[in-house]
């Protein structure tokens, strides 16, 4: 039986401003990446998101990003390794406090947006994230792009790593996510995203925009909760995975 985690980026509302439909998405996925208040979210949103996740039996993880509310954490910010490490550790710690309030253990850490993209290409950035994870709690799982420097950084730091694929995003021929600045970077069609999810989880392959099939080990699949089609995409992916013989399970169970 193939176990696969289905995660979503959630908790990205702020004050009276609402982003996504967390209630619906969290009823479908098995793991939640909760924004930690820097790129999105706030203490109240973080707390409420943990309560929703608990109600649905969803595992939770910290989703740290750059301190860039206006840019939603999608703009890179030059920082030293020390600044990056403390930036991530601070957000993990804050989230762990609010998760504890809800009686929820924190299972994983996944960087957000520009921070994630930098870690996919820069070993120094990946290393800073991994060291922050290890420092706060060595039992935490570090989530990162399959085949990226984040995997090596996690191994060097002595923390578990979960390889991630993005069924609702297009991939360039080099195996990296297609820039959001380019048309077609986000897949809004539930059937298209579901087909890509099965290809990743069952066949171990990524189909690029140039038609290449690249081998990829994937243990968790991400749905972007801020997209209007997130609930439809998540539902279609879960149904397709089940039909293909996979079982959607929380990340700690997938990794054993």
FENWO-V94473 format. One record per residue. RES is the residue in three letters. PHI is phi in radians with two decimals (* if undefined). PSI is psi in degrees with one decimal (* if undefined). OMEGA is omega in whole degrees, -180 to 180 (* if undefined). Layout:
# FENWO-V94473
res	phi	psi	omega
RES	PHI	PSI	OMEGA
RES	PHI	PSI	OMEGA
This chain:
# FENWO-V94473
res	phi	psi	omega
UNK	*	127.4	180
UNK	-1.51	118.1	175
UNK	-1.65	135.2	179
UNK	-2.47	135.7	177
UNK	-1.53	141.2	175
UNK	-2.07	111.0	-177
UNK	-1.96	161.3	178
UNK	-2.47	144.6	174
UNK	-1.44	116.1	-174
UNK	-2.37	-176.7	180
UNK	1.17	32.3	-173
UNK	-1.77	13.6	172
UNK	-1.35	169.4	-180
UNK	-2.64	116.3	-179
UNK	1.02	-128.3	180
UNK	-1.47	-4.6	-179
UNK	-1.53	130.1	-175
UNK	-1.93	136.4	178
UNK	-2.26	128.1	175
UNK	1.30	-175.8	180
UNK	-2.30	74.8	-172
UNK	-1.06	-36.5	-179
UNK	-1.01	-44.2	-177
UNK	-1.31	-46.4	-177
UNK	-1.11	-41.3	-178
UNK	-1.25	-11.4	175
UNK	-1.45	-7.9	-176
UNK	-1.93	-43.5	-173
UNK	-1.41	172.4	179
UNK	-1.90	-18.8	178
UNK	-2.41	148.8	-179
UNK	-2.18	130.4	173
UNK	-1.72	108.9	-172
UNK	-1.73	122.1	179
UNK	-0.98	140.9	-171
UNK	-1.84	17.9	173
UNK	1.68	-4.6	-180
UNK	-1.67	-53.2	177
UNK	-1.58	-21.5	-179
UNK	-2.97	168.3	179
UNK	1.43	169.7	175
UNK	-2.70	173.0	-176
UNK	-0.98	-39.0	-179
UNK	-1.20	-42.5	179
UNK	-1.13	-42.1	178
UNK	-1.04	-44.9	-179
UNK	-1.12	-45.6	-179
UNK	-1.16	-37.0	179
UNK	-1.12	-40.4	177
UNK	-1.09	-39.1	179
UNK	-1.14	-40.5	178
UNK	-1.14	-44.7	180
UNK	-1.05	-42.1	180
UNK	-1.08	-40.8	-179
UNK	-1.09	-32.6	-178
UNK	-1.71	3.0	179
UNK	1.22	32.0	-178
UNK	-1.71	132.8	176
UNK	-1.22	146.4	-178
UNK	-2.09	151.7	177
UNK	-2.52	159.8	179
UNK	-1.41	141.5	-178
UNK	-2.18	73.7	-176
UNK	-1.35	149.4	179
UNK	-2.58	-177.6	177
UNK	-1.18	152.8	179
UNK	-1.34	81.4	-172
UNK	-2.63	71.8	-180
UNK	-1.07	-41.3	-176
UNK	-1.15	-37.0	-180
UNK	-1.67	7.1	178
UNK	1.00	29.7	176
UNK	1.20	14.6	-177
UNK	-1.76	9.7	176
UNK	-1.96	123.0	-178
UNK	-1.14	143.1	179
UNK	-2.16	121.7	180
UNK	-1.10	127.0	-180
UNK	-2.55	153.2	174
UNK	-1.32	165.9	178
UNK	-1.06	-38.5	179
UNK	-1.12	-43.6	179
UNK	-1.09	-42.2	180
UNK	-1.13	-44.5	-178
UNK	-1.08	-45.0	-179
UNK	-1.27	-33.2	176
UNK	-1.01	-46.6	-179
UNK	-1.26	-44.3	-180
UNK	-1.06	-40.5	180
UNK	-1.04	-45.6	-177
UNK	-1.24	-37.4	176
UNK	-1.06	-45.9	-179
UNK	-1.08	-42.6	179
UNK	-1.09	-43.3	-179
UNK	-1.18	-38.8	-180
UNK	-1.07	-34.8	178
UNK	-1.12	-44.3	-179
UNK	-1.30	-32.1	176
UNK	-1.16	-40.1	178
UNK	-1.08	-37.5	178
UNK	-1.01	-35.9	-180
UNK	-1.54	0.5	-179
UNK	1.29	29.6	-177
UNK	-1.95	125.4	172
UNK	-1.27	147.0	177
UNK	-1.66	125.4	-173
UNK	-1.72	-31.7	-171
UNK	-2.62	171.7	175
UNK	-2.34	131.3	177
UNK	-2.36	120.7	179
UNK	-1.15	155.5	-177
UNK	-1.91	148.8	165
UNK	0.87	-124.4	-176
UNK	-1.09	-32.8	178
UNK	-1.14	-42.9	177
UNK	-1.10	-46.9	-178
UNK	-1.07	-39.4	178
UNK	-1.15	-40.7	-179
UNK	-1.18	-24.4	177
UNK	-1.26	-19.6	-176
UNK	-2.05	-18.5	-172
UNK	-2.16	113.8	-177
UNK	-1.10	-31.0	-180
UNK	-1.17	-42.1	177
UNK	-1.15	-44.8	179
UNK	-1.05	-40.6	180
UNK	-1.13	-39.1	179
UNK	-1.10	-41.2	179
UNK	-1.13	-45.5	-179
UNK	-1.09	-40.7	179
UNK	-1.16	-35.9	178
UNK	-1.14	-43.1	178
UNK	-1.04	-49.2	-179
UNK	-1.07	-41.1	-176
UNK	-1.15	-39.6	-177
UNK	-1.33	-46.5	179
UNK	-2.85	106.7	-177
UNK	-1.13	-9.5	178
UNK	-1.48	-10.9	180
UNK	-1.17	147.7	176
UNK	-1.65	133.1	176
UNK	-1.68	124.3	180
UNK	-1.75	134.8	-180
UNK	-2.79	169.4	-178
UNK	-1.04	135.9	179
UNK	-1.05	130.7	180
UNK	1.32	10.3	-177
UNK	-1.63	168.2	176
UNK	-1.01	-17.9	180
UNK	-1.11	-31.7	180
UNK	-1.16	-45.9	178
UNK	-1.14	-36.7	180
UNK	-1.15	-41.1	178
UNK	-1.11	-43.0	180
UNK	-1.10	-42.5	-180
UNK	-1.13	-34.4	-179
UNK	-1.43	-15.1	-179
UNK	1.45	31.8	176
UNK	-2.08	152.9	179
UNK	-1.20	149.7	-178
UNK	-2.20	139.4	174
UNK	-2.07	122.0	-179
UNK	-1.38	131.3	-172
UNK	-2.01	142.2	173
UNK	-2.14	158.3	-176
UNK	-2.11	93.3	-179
UNK	-1.18	-19.0	180
UNK	-1.77	17.9	176
UNK	-2.25	151.0	176
UNK	-1.54	149.7	-179
UNK	-1.98	138.6	175
UNK	-1.35	169.1	-177
UNK	-1.16	-16.1	178
UNK	-1.52	4.3	179
UNK	1.53	-1.9	178
UNK	-1.60	158.4	177
UNK	-1.08	138.0	176
UNK	-1.16	134.6	-178
UNK	-0.97	138.5	177
UNK	-1.13	-13.9	177
UNK	-1.30	-14.2	-177
UNK	-1.73	146.1	179
UNK	-1.12	142.9	178
UNK	1.44	8.6	-178
UNK	-1.19	-31.4	179
UNK	-1.94	131.0	-180
UNK	-1.63	112.2	-178
UNK	-1.64	-15.1	-178
UNK	-1.40	115.3	-178
UNK	-0.97	-38.0	-179
UNK	-1.17	-39.5	179
UNK	-1.16	-43.4	179
UNK	-1.16	-37.9	180
UNK	-1.13	-41.0	179
UNK	-1.11	-39.5	179
UNK	-1.19	-36.1	179
UNK	-1.10	-44.6	179
UNK	-1.13	-41.1	179
UNK	-1.05	-42.3	-180
UNK	-1.22	-52.1	-172
UNK	-1.30	-39.7	-174
UNK	-1.66	-43.6	-176
UNK	-1.63	-14.2	179
UNK	1.17	38.0	-178
UNK	-2.40	152.8	173
UNK	-2.07	129.7	176
UNK	-1.65	122.4	-178
UNK	-1.57	168.9	180
UNK	-1.14	-21.4	178
UNK	-1.55	3.2	178
UNK	1.56	6.6	179
UNK	-1.41	147.4	173
UNK	-1.90	113.6	-177
UNK	-1.85	135.1	177
UNK	-1.18	141.0	-179
UNK	-2.70	131.4	173
UNK	-1.58	121.8	-177
UNK	-2.25	127.2	179
UNK	-1.95	-18.0	178
UNK	-2.50	141.2	-179
UNK	-2.01	133.9	-175
UNK	-1.83	135.9	171
UNK	-1.95	130.8	179
UNK	-1.44	107.6	-175
UNK	-1.16	-14.9	-179
UNK	-1.45	-8.7	180
UNK	-1.39	141.0	180
UNK	-1.04	-27.6	-178
UNK	-1.61	9.4	-172
UNK	-0.97	-46.3	-177
UNK	-1.15	-44.0	180
UNK	-1.13	-41.4	180
UNK	-1.14	-46.2	-179
UNK	-1.06	-43.2	180
UNK	-1.11	-42.4	-180
UNK	-1.16	-39.2	180
UNK	-1.15	-45.5	-179
UNK	-1.10	-41.8	180
UNK	-1.14	-41.1	-179
UNK	-1.18	-39.8	179
UNK	-1.13	-42.7	179
UNK	-1.10	-43.3	179
UNK	-1.11	-29.0	-179
UNK	-1.49	0.3	176
UNK	1.71	7.0	179
UNK	-1.62	157.3	175
UNK	-2.07	124.3	178
UNK	-1.36	125.0	-177
UNK	-2.49	156.4	-180
UNK	-1.12	152.7	-174
UNK	-0.94	-45.6	179
UNK	-1.01	-35.6	179
UNK	-1.26	-39.8	-180
UNK	-1.06	-42.0	-179
UNK	-1.44	-7.7	178
UNK	1.33	*	*
